Amino acid sequence: MFIIIIIFDSAEFFPCQECGTHFKNMLDTYPIKNNNRSEFRQYICFLHNQVNKRLNKTIFDCSKHEEVYGNPGGCGCKDSQSNSTQTVSE
């Protein structure tokens, strides 16, 4: 799966080498089981909470990801595409 390669390779771009190594280890420990967008969002949230636990930070309620980050498809792209010929004027 191509997304797994992208996620694993993204660790190379972490500003801290130790954090990149931790991230790669988490990916090995908790392999991605992505069947759809919602599961992927839950997986990323889960990984983020693993870091929060290690750093003694607040755990995010992953069931609220749509409340906080928006509903997939709710970005407005479809609206802007239909209005792509309009110009902004003052």
Backbone bond lengths (Angstrom), bond angles and torsions (degrees), N, CA, C in turn:
res aa  C-N    CA-C-N  psi(-1)  N-CA   C-N-CA  omega(-1)  CA-C   N-CA-C  phi
1 M - - - 1.442 - - 1.527 108.92 -
2 F 1.306 116.18 127.01 1.463 123.04 -174.38 1.528 112.52 -62.11
3 I 1.322 117.64 -37.53 1.469 120.77 -177.93 1.526 111.34 -62.38
4 I 1.324 117.30 -34.23 1.464 120.76 178.76 1.524 110.26 -62.56
5 I 1.316 116.70 -42.39 1.463 121.16 178.92 1.528 110.49 -63.09
6 I 1.316 116.30 -44.12 1.473 120.39 179.97 1.525 110.50 -62.27
7 I 1.319 117.02 -45.95 1.467 120.19 -178.90 1.526 110.48 -64.05
8 F 1.320 117.54 -46.90 1.459 121.04 -179.47 1.530 110.58 -61.32
9 D 1.335 116.85 -45.45 1.459 120.54 -179.09 1.526 112.77 -68.92
10 S 1.334 117.88 -23.74 1.472 120.09 179.87 1.524 111.42 -63.70
11 A 1.327 117.30 -22.63 1.463 120.13 177.97 1.523 111.96 -61.34
12 E 1.315 116.90 -24.76 1.469 120.99 178.36 1.532 112.00 -66.27
13 F 1.328 116.52 -19.86 1.463 120.84 -176.76 1.516 113.14 -98.32
14 F 1.323 117.40 1.18 1.458 120.24 176.86 1.526 107.66 -63.66
15 P 1.326 117.06 139.24 1.466 119.00 -179.33 1.522 113.28 -65.33
16 C 1.321 116.33 -22.76 1.462 121.19 -178.74 1.526 108.47 -113.83
17 Q 1.314 117.34 123.96 1.465 121.42 -178.47 1.530 111.03 -62.40
18 E 1.315 117.34 -37.84 1.463 121.25 179.18 1.532 110.66 -62.27
19 C 1.338 116.77 -41.57 1.473 120.78 178.26 1.533 110.47 -64.91
20 G 1.317 117.09 -40.58 1.459 121.16 177.60 1.516 111.46 -61.36
21 T 1.323 116.31 -40.50 1.467 121.05 178.11 1.521 110.46 -66.53
22 H 1.327 116.87 -43.76 1.468 120.26 176.97 1.527 110.15 -58.79
23 F 1.323 116.47 -42.68 1.461 120.96 -178.79 1.534 110.80 -62.69
24 K 1.318 116.71 -45.89 1.466 120.06 178.52 1.532 111.04 -62.02
25 N 1.317 116.62 -38.98 1.470 120.16 177.70 1.529 110.85 -64.65
26 M 1.327 116.55 -39.05 1.468 119.24 177.24 1.524 110.83 -63.65
27 L 1.328 116.78 -39.86 1.465 119.67 179.34 1.525 111.28 -64.45
28 D 1.331 116.53 -33.60 1.469 120.11 175.93 1.531 111.08 -71.24
29 T 1.330 116.12 -40.82 1.462 121.60 -178.13 1.531 111.71 -72.20
30 Y 1.329 115.61 -39.98 1.463 121.72 -177.99 1.534 108.69 -121.35
31 P 1.321 117.38 78.93 1.467 119.18 -177.73 1.529 111.50 -63.88
32 I 1.305 114.68 147.02 1.459 120.95 -178.75 1.529 110.39 -66.98
33 K 1.314 115.02 136.54 1.460 122.33 175.47 1.521 106.89 -126.17
34 N 1.290 115.12 62.27 1.455 121.21 -172.71 1.524 111.19 -88.27
35 N 1.316 115.25 114.57 1.454 120.47 175.36 1.528 112.13 -108.92
36 N 1.336 116.09 -18.26 1.459 119.83 179.60 1.535 109.61 -161.87
37 R 1.299 115.80 176.31 1.467 121.52 -176.15 1.526 111.98 -61.83
38 S 1.316 116.75 -42.52 1.458 120.21 -178.77 1.528 111.13 -63.36
39 E 1.333 117.41 -44.11 1.470 120.61 177.59 1.523 110.88 -63.09
40 F 1.318 117.51 -37.27 1.459 120.46 178.84 1.529 110.52 -64.53
41 R 1.323 116.71 -43.11 1.461 120.22 178.31 1.527 110.31 -61.84
42 Q 1.337 116.90 -41.33 1.460 120.62 178.10 1.531 111.18 -63.75
43 Y 1.307 116.25 -39.11 1.463 121.88 179.85 1.531 110.65 -63.99
44 I 1.324 116.89 -46.86 1.475 120.82 179.09 1.530 109.77 -62.09
45 C 1.315 116.65 -42.04 1.465 120.35 178.17 1.533 110.45 -62.56
46 F 1.330 116.69 -42.47 1.459 121.38 177.85 1.532 110.52 -58.44
47 L 1.331 116.51 -47.25 1.466 119.84 179.00 1.525 110.84 -60.93
48 H 1.322 116.25 -42.63 1.462 120.46 179.10 1.525 110.37 -60.50
49 N 1.323 116.74 -40.15 1.458 119.66 178.64 1.526 112.51 -69.00
50 Q 1.314 117.77 -28.33 1.468 119.95 174.41 1.528 109.81 -62.80
51 V 1.315 116.42 -40.31 1.468 120.93 176.65 1.530 109.28 -66.72
52 N 1.328 116.73 -44.67 1.468 119.94 178.74 1.521 111.65 -57.26
53 K 1.338 117.58 -41.50 1.466 120.81 178.00 1.520 110.92 -61.54
54 R 1.328 115.70 -45.51 1.467 120.10 -178.17 1.526 111.03 -63.31
55 L 1.333 116.39 -32.68 1.463 121.32 -177.96 1.530 112.76 -95.63
56 N 1.341 115.81 7.33 1.470 120.97 -178.14 1.523 112.71 56.29
57 K 1.325 115.39 42.03 1.465 121.08 177.34 1.519 109.47 -105.19
58 T 1.309 115.55 170.46 1.454 121.98 -179.20 1.522 111.08 -64.65
59 I 1.317 115.54 137.37 1.461 121.98 177.71 1.529 108.12 -85.08
60 F 1.318 116.03 130.66 1.456 122.06 179.72 1.526 109.43 -85.07
61 D 1.328 116.64 136.63 1.464 121.45 176.44 1.522 108.15 -76.91
62 C 1.323 115.97 102.96 1.470 121.17 -174.88 1.519 113.31 -63.86
63 S 1.322 117.25 -19.11 1.465 118.76 177.85 1.528 111.31 -70.79
64 K 1.321 117.41 -12.44 1.462 121.32 -178.72 1.527 113.20 -101.45
65 H 1.332 117.42 13.45 1.464 119.04 -175.07 1.521 112.36 -61.69
66 E 1.330 118.31 -35.23 1.468 119.29 179.08 1.516 111.09 -70.38
67 E 1.333 117.56 -35.84 1.467 121.43 176.70 1.521 110.96 -60.70
68 V 1.318 115.39 -44.65 1.464 120.97 -174.40 1.523 112.11 -81.48
69 Y 1.332 116.88 -45.12 1.462 120.80 -172.45 1.519 114.02 -104.34
70 G 1.318 116.51 -1.82 1.448 119.45 176.58 1.514 113.23 97.33
71 N 1.294 113.50 161.41 1.452 122.20 179.96 1.522 109.19 -82.76
72 P 1.337 118.30 133.30 1.460 118.96 176.98 1.525 109.87 -56.11
73 G 1.297 115.45 132.67 1.461 120.33 -177.80 1.515 112.00 89.83
74 G 1.310 117.35 -6.26 1.458 121.29 -179.49 1.517 112.97 -92.52
75 C 1.316 116.66 19.49 1.468 120.59 -175.63 1.518 112.84 -81.14
76 G 1.313 117.52 -15.44 1.456 120.16 179.79 1.508 114.36 93.43
77 C 1.322 118.01 1.99 1.460 120.45 -178.35 1.524 112.17 -59.93
78 K 1.316 116.51 -41.75 1.459 119.23 -179.92 1.516 110.78 -61.79
79 D 1.335 116.15 -39.09 1.460 119.93 178.41 1.516 111.30 -65.50
80 S 1.335 116.45 -42.53 1.458 119.20 -177.90 1.524 111.29 -70.89
81 Q 1.324 117.94 -30.09 1.462 120.22 177.89 1.517 110.93 -67.86
82 S 1.321 116.55 -38.38 1.454 118.77 -179.60 1.520 111.55 -71.93
83 N 1.322 116.65 -21.27 1.463 121.22 179.27 1.520 111.51 -108.07
84 S 1.322 117.80 22.44 1.456 120.97 -172.59 1.518 112.96 -65.28
85 T 1.320 117.85 -19.14 1.461 118.63 -179.77 1.520 112.21 -88.51
86 Q 1.333 117.08 -7.39 1.446 119.60 178.82 1.530 110.07 -78.13
87 T 1.309 115.41 149.34 1.462 120.54 177.34 1.513 109.19 -114.73
88 V 1.304 116.41 156.38 1.447 122.18 178.39 1.512 107.20 -93.09
89 S 1.305 115.19 129.17 1.470 119.27 177.46 1.513 110.02 -138.95
90 E 1.306 115.88 154.72 1.469 120.46 177.98 1.486 108.99 -119.02
